[in-house]
Amino acid sequence: MRQPIPTMPHKAARLLLAASLCLGASLAARGQESGSPLSLHGQTWFEADWTGAETADSWAYSLNARPQLTLRPSSESLGVLRLDARLDGAELSDASITVPEAYLVFEGSLGPRFELGKRRIVWGRAQLFNLSYFFESATNPADTTDDPEGIPLARLVLMSGNLSVEALATGGSGLADTGIGARCAIAKLLPETDASLVGYWSDSRKLCLGLGVETSPLAQADFLSDLCLYSEAGLSQSAGLPARIAAGLRFTVPLIDAIAMGEFAYRSDGYTADEISTLEESGLIWSCPSNLVGLSRDCVLAGLYKEGLTAGVSSFTDSLSTSATLLANPLDGSGMAMLSLSSSAIQEAKIELWGAWYFGATDSLWRAGGVYCEGGARATIGF
């Protein structure tokens, strides 16, 4: 879901792609051969998207690179620098570079772990609302390349047996404003059940409290032994303690060996104007009518993923994977259905084709921008 750029990348884009691949392969190979603590790996991808809208159809092209530089001077310390580079269309003036993560980790063999820098913290399993959203922006569950920036923080982690305790201080702007938080997680609180309790306070959000539970009720059974049920709930004082709840399940479908998941989320306060703006910028929705801001929100997410259409038939069909995703807003009957097909027949490379259809009234959440369908192709090369 990008802004349309009407031109194809020219020689400069191809040179940028070749240079990034050569540099990544060269440095990674040197690090492995010499046993150096410094290594570089990541991926580069070219993406072409088509958008069908009521006003006019459009194309968008982009070249992306996501390198990660890792420094491990000893077994007790680690440094990570991750970059996101993007070139839209053909003009180098449209290039951008961001730093999603840059952090240091210090960890003793038996002692606590301390982290300092900019990084992502994922507290929770749910995709539509999880406990990390007290200080992070929402991700796009329909976009596998969506990788939001981390937040500036200092974090201390203590672990003992089944108990994990974390304390953090955050700083920054926007959703990642200055605040302090803590998390306590207990594994196997009940048989095959984990639980976590989260607290966070900041100037803008005030006090936030969250509870997450995850269980595998059929772990010892022969049927659906990997079935996972999870639920997360949160309260935020900044909006009068509104309820935000997500519940879902994930399991492997017998016979077809595909992973299925379903999730439902409810927010009694709906989305604020600022949050709608953030979601629009991330590409999760195109635009939101002003009459929907502040209303309660129900959202449904369903997905099915099959890795390897066949097993042992041919190298090509064995490498094919397919997925289907549905995102819907029951409040106004709008949503998005998405299908994708990918192949990893070429080593360290992946080719993906995808298409999405938007449904609902033209003034609904998912159709407000006038877009009715999208499609695209993505070629990814790892290094």
SULLINPE-V355056 format. One record per residue. N is the residue number from 0. RES is the residue in one small letter. PSI is psi in radians with two decimals (* if undefined). NEAR is the number of other C-alpha atoms within 8 Angstrom. D_CENTER is the distance of its C-alpha to the mean C-alpha in Angstrom with 2 decimals. Layout:
N;RES;PSI;NEAR;D_CENTER / N;RES;PSI;NEAR;D_CENTER
This chain:
0;m;1.42;5;14.83 / 1;r;2.86;6;16.72 / 2;q;2.39;5;20.09 / 3;p;2.32;8;22.82 / 4;i;2.09;10;24.57 / 5;p;0.06;8;27.83 / 6;t;2.72;8;28.56 / 7;m;2.60;7;27.63 / 8;p;2.40;13;26.73 / 9;h;-2.74;7;30.08 / 10;k;-0.62;6;31.41 / 11;a;-0.68;9;29.62 / 12;a;-0.74;12;26.19 / 13;r;-0.65;9;27.48 / 14;l;-0.68;8;28.98 / 15;l;-0.73;8;25.76 / 16;l;-0.85;10;24.02 / 17;a;-0.72;8;27.01 / 18;a;-0.74;8;27.29 / 19;s;-0.68;10;23.74 / 20;l;-0.79;10;24.11 / 21;c;-0.76;8;27.58 / 22;l;-0.78;8;26.70 / 23;g;-0.81;13;23.81 / 24;a;-0.71;10;25.98 / 25;s;-0.85;8;28.98 / 26;l;-0.69;10;27.57 / 27;a;-0.75;12;25.74 / 28;a;-0.74;8;28.98 / 29;r;-0.73;9;31.09 / 30;g;-0.68;13;29.08 / 31;q;-0.70;9;29.41 / 32;e;-0.68;7;33.08 / 33;s;-0.08;6;34.20 / 34;g;0.41;6;32.27 / 35;s;2.56;9;30.92 / 36;p;-0.13;10;28.38 / 37;l;2.23;9;26.56 / 38;s;2.69;12;24.15 / 39;l;2.27;12;21.85 / 40;h;2.97;12;19.32 / 41;g;-2.68;11;16.34 / 42;q;2.68;11;16.05 / 43;t;2.40;16;17.40 / 44;w;2.56;11;16.92 / 45;f;2.38;11;19.00 / 46;e;2.35;12;17.85 / 47;a;2.18;11;20.26 / 48;d;2.46;13;19.50 / 49;w;2.37;11;22.20 / 50;t;2.21;11;22.22 / 51;g;2.06;11;24.99 / 52;a;2.85;10;26.02 / 53;e;-0.44;8;29.19 / 54;t;-0.95;5;30.26 / 55;a;2.60;6;29.69 / 56;d;2.74;9;27.62 / 57;s;2.76;10;25.82 / 58;w;2.64;11;24.22 / 59;a;2.45;15;21.65 / 60;y;2.51;15;21.30 / 61;s;2.62;12;19.25 / 62;l;2.24;13;19.32 / 63;n;2.59;12;16.44 / 64;a;2.43;13;16.58 / 65;r;1.35;11;14.30 / 66;p;2.62;13;16.95 / 67;q;2.15;11;16.86 / 68;l;2.17;11;20.25 / 69;t;2.28;12;21.07 / 70;l;2.12;10;24.36 / 71;r;1.46;10;25.81 / 72;p;-0.41;7;29.39 / 73;s;3.01;7;30.02 / 74;s;-0.22;6;28.71 / 75;e;0.04;8;28.21 / 76;s;2.67;11;26.28 / 77;l;2.42;13;23.23 / 78;g;2.37;11;21.99 / 79;v;2.31;12;18.73 / 80;l;2.09;11;18.25 / 81;r;2.32;12;15.26 / 82;l;2.63;13;15.73 / 83;d;2.01;12;14.18 / 84;a;2.43;11;17.18 / 85;r;2.36;11;17.52 / 86;l;1.96;14;20.76 / 87;d;2.22;13;21.15 / 88;g;-2.53;13;24.29 / 89;a;-0.20;12;27.30 / 90;e;2.23;9;28.00 / 91;l;-0.38;8;27.18 / 92;s;-0.29;4;27.37 / 93;d;0.06;9;24.06 / 94;a;2.61;10;22.30 / 95;s;2.59;7;19.88 / 96;i;2.23;8;18.63 / 97;t;2.84;7;16.23 / 98;v;1.57;10;15.77 / 99;p;-0.61;12;12.26 / 100;e;2.44;15;13.90 / 101;a;1.81;12;17.62 / 102;y;2.85;12;18.97 / 103;l;2.53;11;21.85 / 104;v;2.30;11;22.22 / 105;f;2.14;10;25.68 / 106;e;2.15;10;26.35 / 107;g;2.81;8;29.75 / 108;s;-0.57;5;30.62 / 109;l;-0.04;4;31.54 / 110;g;-2.92;7;30.48 / 111;p;2.93;10;27.50 / 112;r;2.30;11;24.43 / 113;f;2.32;11;24.05 / 114;e;2.41;12;21.11 / 115;l;2.27;11;21.65 / 116;g;-2.64;12;19.75 / 117;k;2.04;12;16.42 / 118;r;2.88;13;13.38 / 119;r;2.44;9;10.28 / 120;i;2.10;6;11.54 / 121;v;1.84;7;9.89 / 122;w;1.64;7;12.74 / 123;g;2.74;9;12.35 / 124;r;-0.53;7;11.19 / 125;a;2.61;13;10.95 / 126;q;-0.52;7;8.11 / 127;l;-0.58;13;10.53 / 128;f;2.12;12;11.92 / 129;n;3.04;13;11.80 / 130;l;-0.27;15;14.04 / 131;s;-0.34;10;11.81 / 132;y;-0.06;9;12.01 / 133;f;-0.50;8;15.61 / 134;f;-0.01;8;14.83 / 135;e;2.78;10;11.27 / 136;s;2.80;9;10.16 / 137;a;2.61;8;8.16 / 138;t;2.95;11;4.81 / 139;n;1.86;10;6.01 / 140;p;-0.20;7;6.39 / 141;a;-0.02;8;8.86 / 142;d;1.94;6;7.44 / 143;t;-0.30;6;6.72 / 144;t;-0.06;4;7.25 / 145;d;2.06;7;5.01 / 146;d;1.49;5;4.92 / 147;p;2.77;8;6.71 / 148;e;2.62;9;10.05 / 149;g;-3.07;11;11.38 / 150;i;2.59;14;14.46 / 151;p;2.26;12;18.08 / 152;l;2.89;13;19.26 / 153;a;2.25;11;21.78 / 154;r;2.41;11;21.07 / 155;l;2.25;11;23.61 / 156;v;2.22;11;22.92 / 157;l;2.32;10;25.89 / 158;m;2.40;9;26.02 / 159;s;1.90;6;29.08 / 160;g;-2.17;5;29.23 / 161;n;0.02;8;26.94 / 162;l;2.34;10;26.38 / 163;s;2.24;12;23.68 / 164;v;2.29;11;24.10 / 165;e;2.52;11;21.96 / 166;a;2.39;11;23.06 / 167;l;2.71;11;21.32 / 168;a;2.26;11;22.31 / 169;t;2.75;13;19.99 / 170;g;2.62;11;21.18 / 171;g;-2.62;9;20.25 / 172;s;2.95;7;20.18 / 173;g;-2.34;5;18.59 / 174;l;-0.44;7;16.18 / 175;a;1.00;13;16.43 / 176;d;3.06;13;20.20 / 177;t;2.30;11;22.64 / 178;g;3.07;11;22.69 / 179;i;2.61;11;23.25 / 180;g;2.93;11;21.70 / 181;a;2.67;11;22.26 / 182;r;2.38;11;20.91 / 183;c;2.11;11;23.11 / 184;a;2.37;11;21.94 / 185;i;2.04;11;24.55 / 186;a;2.45;9;24.13 / 187;k;0.76;10;26.63 / 188;l;-0.72;9;27.88 / 189;l;2.91;6;29.27 / 190;p;2.15;5;29.57 / 191;e;0.51;10;26.15 / 192;t;2.24;12;24.56 / 193;d;2.62;13;22.39 / 194;a;2.65;13;22.13 / 195;s;2.53;11;20.76 / 196;l;2.30;11;22.05 / 197;v;2.44;12;20.43 / 198;g;2.43;11;22.31 / 199;y;2.46;13;21.42 / 200;w;2.39;11;23.75 / 201;s;2.92;11;23.60 / 202;d;-0.71;8;26.05 / 203;s;-0.66;6;24.14 / 204;r;-0.19;11;22.53 / 205;k;-2.48;11;25.48 / 206;l;2.27;11;25.17 / 207;c;2.35;13;22.07 / 208;l;2.46;11;22.41 / 209;g;2.64;12;20.13 / 210;l;2.30;12;20.81 / 211;g;2.44;13;18.73 / 212;v;2.40;11;20.45 / 213;e;2.30;11;19.59 / 214;t;2.65;10;22.40 / 215;s;1.49;12;23.46 / 216;p;-0.35;8;26.82 / 217;l;0.45;10;27.88 / 218;a;-0.53;10;27.09 / 219;q;0.05;5;30.81 / 220;a;2.89;7;31.46 / 221;d;-0.32;5;31.89 / 222;f;2.24;5;30.00 / 223;l;0.78;12;26.24 / 224;s;-0.36;10;26.24 / 225;d;0.18;10;22.44 / 226;l;2.20;13;21.97 / 227;c;2.22;11;19.60 / 228;l;2.38;12;19.90 / 229;y;2.69;13;17.90 / 230;s;2.47;12;18.36 / 231;e;2.44;16;17.35 / 232;a;2.51;13;19.48 / 233;g;2.65;12;19.73 / 234;l;2.42;11;22.49 / 235;s;2.13;14;22.57 / 236;q;-0.45;11;26.07 / 237;s;-0.44;9;25.40 / 238;a;0.56;7;25.56 / 239;g;0.62;6;28.28 / 240;l;0.96;8;26.38 / 241;p;2.69;11;24.54 / 242;a;2.36;12;22.98 / 243;r;2.05;12;19.30 / 244;i;2.41;12;18.88 / 245;a;2.44;15;16.42 / 246;a;2.47;12;17.75 / 247;g;3.09;12;16.76 / 248;l;2.72;11;17.87 / 249;r;2.39;12;16.99 / 250;f;2.91;11;19.75 / 251;t;2.20;11;21.24 / 252;v;2.14;10;23.60 / 253;p;2.78;7;27.04 / 254;l;-0.92;4;28.94 / 255;i;-0.12;5;26.14 / 256;d;0.86;8;23.90 / 257;a;2.60;11;20.68 / 258;i;2.19;11;17.76 / 259;a;2.56;12;17.68 / 260;m;2.63;11;15.68 / 261;g;2.56;11;16.43 / 262;e;2.51;13;15.41 / 263;f;2.39;12;17.31 / 264;a;2.53;14;16.71 / 265;y;2.34;12;19.54 / 266;r;2.00;12;20.01 / 267;s;-0.45;10;23.71 / 268;d;-0.12;11;23.38 / 269;g;-2.74;10;21.15 / 270;y;2.44;11;19.36 / 271;t;2.92;8;21.22 / 272;a;-0.68;8;21.96 / 273;d;-0.71;6;19.90 / 274;e;-0.65;8;16.74 / 275;i;-0.75;12;17.47 / 276;s;-0.72;8;17.85 / 277;t;-0.74;9;14.46 / 278;l;-0.65;11;12.83 / 279;e;-0.75;11;15.21 / 280;e;-0.58;7;14.41 / 281;s;-0.22;9;10.66 / 282;g;0.06;10;12.00 / 283;l;-0.65;10;11.03 / 284;i;2.78;10;14.82 / 285;w;-0.91;12;17.75 / 286;s;2.85;10;19.98 / 287;c;2.18;13;21.29 / 288;p;2.52;10;25.04 / 289;s;-0.46;5;26.60 / 290;n;-0.17;4;28.15 / 291;l;-0.28;8;24.84 / 292;v;2.26;12;23.92 / 293;g;-0.23;9;24.74 / 294;l;2.78;9;25.26 / 295;s;2.67;10;23.84 / 296;r;2.23;13;20.68 / 297;d;2.45;11;20.15 / 298;c;2.42;12;17.14 / 299;v;2.33;13;16.94 / 300;l;2.25;12;14.24 / 301;a;2.50;11;15.74 / 302;g;2.69;11;14.85 / 303;l;2.21;11;16.93 / 304;y;2.25;11;16.18 / 305;k;2.00;11;19.17 / 306;e;2.07;9;19.23 / 307;g;1.66;10;22.68 / 308;l;-0.53;11;24.71 / 309;t;2.95;9;27.79 / 310;a;1.89;7;28.87 / 311;g;0.23;6;31.68 / 312;v;-1.00;7;32.77 / 313;s;2.70;8;31.91 / 314;s;-0.54;8;29.58 / 315;f;-0.94;8;28.17 / 316;t;-0.52;10;27.49 / 317;d;-0.47;12;26.32 / 318;s;-0.13;12;23.56 / 319;l;2.41;15;22.34 / 320;s;2.60;12;19.26 / 321;t;2.67;12;18.54 / 322;s;2.63;11;16.11 / 323;a;2.33;11;16.74 / 324;t;2.41;12;14.57 / 325;l;2.21;12;16.15 / 326;l;2.16;12;15.02 / 327;a;2.62;11;18.19 / 328;n;1.72;13;19.80 / 329;p;-0.37;9;23.04 / 330;l;-0.73;7;24.53 / 331;d;0.11;9;25.42 / 332;g;0.33;10;24.88 / 333;s;2.86;16;22.34 / 334;g;-2.97;14;19.18 / 335;m;2.35;12;17.54 / 336;a;2.33;11;18.13 / 337;m;2.38;12;16.47 / 338;l;2.49;11;17.86 / 339;s;2.64;11;17.03 / 340;l;2.27;11;19.17 / 341;s;2.72;11;18.58 / 342;s;2.38;12;21.07 / 343;s;0.63;11;21.05 / 344;a;-0.54;10;24.85 / 345;i;2.25;7;25.03 / 346;q;2.40;5;24.29 / 347;e;0.38;8;21.33 / 348;a;2.69;11;20.52 / 349;k;2.30;12;18.62 / 350;i;2.26;11;19.68 / 351;e;2.36;11;17.73 / 352;l;2.42;11;19.21 / 353;w;2.74;11;17.63 / 354;g;2.58;11;19.04 / 355;a;2.51;11;18.24 / 356;w;2.28;10;20.88 / 357;y;2.34;13;20.90 / 358;f;2.80;10;23.55 / 359;g;3.04;11;25.36 / 360;a;2.72;9;27.91 / 361;t;-0.31;8;27.74 / 362;d;0.26;7;27.42 / 363;s;3.03;13;24.59 / 364;l;-0.80;14;21.02 / 365;w;-0.23;15;19.61 / 366;r;0.09;17;22.82 / 367;a;-0.49;13;23.79 / 368;g;0.00;9;22.97 / 369;g;0.18;9;25.34 / 370;v;2.31;13;22.91 / 371;y;-0.37;11;23.76 / 372;c;2.77;11;22.08 / 373;e;2.81;12;20.00 / 374;g;2.82;11;19.92 / 375;g;3.07;11;19.13 / 376;a;2.57;11;19.24 / 377;r;2.25;11;17.25 / 378;a;2.11;11;18.99 / 379;t;2.37;11;17.26 / 380;i;2.22;10;19.46 / 381;g;2.68;9;18.71 / 382;f;*;11;21.02
